Structures are given as structure tokens and as C-alpha cells.
Amino acid sequence: MELKVAREFSKSNAGSMRVVPVVTGEVLKAKYGDKAIQEALNFKQYDNDLFIFQGVKFFSDGGYMPETMHMGHPTYVDGGIGGPSTYASAKDFASTMKPWWDAGFHIHVHSNSDVGNLDTLNALQLLQDSKPRFDHRFTVNHFGVPSTAMVFKIKALNAVVSANVSYISQRAKLQYPAMGTDRASTATRLGMLVRNGIVTSIHSDAPVSAPNPLQEAWSVVTRRDVYNDGKVWAPAEALPPSEAMKMITINAAYTLGVEDKVGSIEAGKFADFTVLDVDPQTIPAIKIKDVAVQATVLGGRVIPVSETKQPRPLP
């Protein structure tokens, strides 16, 4: 049913976005067994300009917001115990991902805690040891509680990061009593990732937070929370507006493996871009989240905001 709805949407004149679906490895394995990889490849037959299947996803640990991720030492400082890792060891995790790795899939991993991130990176190292790949785009999603050493290892393994910046802007104030101020404030270490040359994008993880790219960019630049007191969390991890804009454009496209189609305005790509009322790189950082969208352009088709604020009738 989900596939049918998505296909109909992508073929309709009401369609106003491109979608890059990523299949869930364990779900396909449970349903199709040894034929899971072939079934995932079969989805490519449904690709069109608005609907591009790309990659497979796995889960290393639990959630940041519900505090079910596998925290190391110390655990939650308010007495919470979190949850276990999804796999008993990095070796078990690597074994699960290996058939997909060997088949050349772009792998995305939901990875939040210090233990979860370490399991993810150790599993990637085992995969690289078993079959070296260069442009693999292995993506660490969320990267909630990292260490400096983990950032260095991501660089060494040539992985990329899609970080959840709402962990700072919307969650730090709510979760530092459970996690401790140090870990809550240094979540989403974008500054260190970028300074170490790691391709980094950001996401909302909707419905965890609202899909508002300009507010996400504002968070990257200011490291402020959305509450009235405007607390700044780990200001050393802040980045300039130019880096924030890359995270929601070309870096996001690269992370999804579609940078040959979208992410920048270049000959040979789809004419996809957003029309803003002011350049976010030229205004005070505090105002970036308030920049207004005038229209989007999708494949050269202009879609005014007046259209997207109201449902468009299906043909």
C-alpha cells in the first residue's frame, strides 16, 4: 500500500517534491529471507524523476528522545538505564550488513549513543576489512553522543554523517537532567565533523522535529535552543552560514547518493532550488530561521508558496 501511494504521488501533477526511499534491511530480510537483496533491487523498476530508491537502513541502538539508546559509562545520570544495543556485538552487526555491503548497497545506520556509535563504526571497520570499498557513502544517521575519537574514526573509514540538529535546538534543555550537561550540550558535534573534512548533512528526523531546513541551518550557526532563554550549547561546535547551507543542499544530496541530480545549480542536473526573500549568508545569524520562502522550483517548474500552503487537487 505504501509503495502504491508513493508511486501515485510521484506520477501526479500534485507532486511537489523528490523522494529518495531507503529500504529497511531487517524488515526485508524477515519478509523475503535470502531473496531480500533482490527484492530491494527490484524496487528500482519504480524509479522516476520524483521517486528514486537508493540504499538500505539498519538500526544500531534505540532512540535519543525516548532515552532508549545504549549509554556507556556513566549511564543516564538520573538513574535511567536506557536500552540495549540492537546487536550483541559489532561482529554480529557487521555479519548482518555484510550481504548488503558485498552487493554494493549504500548503507545508512540509525546510531545515537556512545555505545551505539562505537558499534556502528567498529562494524564498518569489519566490513572494510572483509571487502574494501572506496566511495561507499556509509552514513551514520543522528550521531547523537559522539566522542572525539569517533569523529576521527569516521574520517579514517571514509564514512559520512547525517546529524540530527534538533538534539541541540529542541532536546538539550529537556534531556540534560538525564544525560548530564556535557553530553547534552556536545551532541551533534558538527563543528568537529566539518573541521575534520567529513561530509556532513543535517535532518529533522520528522516527526521527531518539524522539517524546517532554515531553522536547522539556524541551529548549526547559533547552537541556540528554541526556547525563550536562548541558551547556547557548546558554541565551539557552531559553524558559519555557508557550511549550514551546504548541509541542507549539496551535502544532503551527496549523503543520499543523488548529487548528480540535485543539490546545486549546475548544467545537467534537475533545476531544483528554493527562492528566499534574503540570502541567509548575509544577515545576522539569529535571523536565519525567519527567512521567508517565496517559492520552490522543481525541475524548472515554479511552485509559489501560495500553492504549497494549500492542498492541491488531484487530477
C-alpha positions, 0 to 999 in steps of 0.5 A, a space after each residue: 500500500 505504501 509503495 502504491 501511494 508513493 508511486 501515485 504521488 510521484 506520477 501526479 501533477 500534485 507532486 511537489 517534491 523528490 523522494 529518495 526511499 531507503 529500504 529497511 534491511 531487517 524488515 526485508 530480510 524477515 519478509 523475503 529471507 535470502 531473496 531480500 537483496 533482490 527484492 530491494 533491487 527490484 524496487 528500482 523498476 519504480 524509479 522516476 524523476 520524483 521517486 528514486 530508491 537508493 540504499 538500505 537502513 539498519 538500526 544500531 541502538 534505540 532512540 535519543 528522545 525516548 532515552 532508549 539508546 545504549 549509554 556507556 559509562 556513566 549511564 543516564 545520570 538520573 538513574 535511567 538505564 536506557 536500552 540495549 544495543 540492537 546487536 550483541 556485538 559489532 561482529 554480529 552487526 557487521 555479519 548482518 550488513 555484510 550481504 548488503 555491503 558485498 552487493 554494493 548497497 549504500 548503507 545508512 545506520 540509525 546510531 545515537 549513543 556512545 555505545 551505539 556509535 562505537 558499534 556502528 563504526 567498529 562494524 564498518 571497520 569489519 566490513 572494510 576489512 572483509 571487502 574494501 570499498 572506496 566511495 561507499 557513502 556509509 552514513 551514520 544517521 543522528 550521531 547523537 553522543 559522539 566522542 572525539 575519537 569517533 569523529 576521527 574514526 569516521 574520517 579514517 573509514 571514509 564514512 559520512 554523517 547525517 546529524 540530527 540538529 534538533 538534539 541541540 535546538 529542541 532536546 538539550 534543555 529537556 534531556 540534560 537532567 538525564 544525560 548530564 550537561 556535557 553530553 547534552 550540550 556536545 551532541 551533534 558535534 558538527 563543528 568537529 565533523 566539518 573541521 575534520 573534512 567529513 561530509 556532513 548533512 543535517 535532518 529533522 528526523 520528522 516527526 521527531 522535529 518539524 522539517 524546517 531546513 532554515 531553522 536547522 541551518 539556524 541551529 548549526 550557526 547559533 547552537 541556540 535552543 528554541 526556547 525563550 532563554 536562548 541558551 547556547 550549547 557548546 558554541 565551539 561546535 557552531 559553524 558559519 552560514 555557508 557550511 549550514 547551507 551546504 548541509 541542507 543542499 549539496 551535502 544532503 544530496 551527496 549523503 543520499 547518493 543523488 548529487 548528480 541530480 540535485 543539490 546545486 545549480 549546475 548544467 545537467 542536473 534537475 533545476 531544483 532550488 528554493 527562492 528566499 526573500 534574503 540570502 541567509 549568508 548575509 544577515 545576522 545569524 539569529 535571523 536565519 530561521 525567519 527567512 521567508 520562502 517565496 517559492 520552490 522550483 522543481 525541475 524548472 517548474 515554479 511552485 509559489 508558496 501560495 500553492 504549497 500552503 494549500 492542498 492541491 487537487 488531484 487530477 
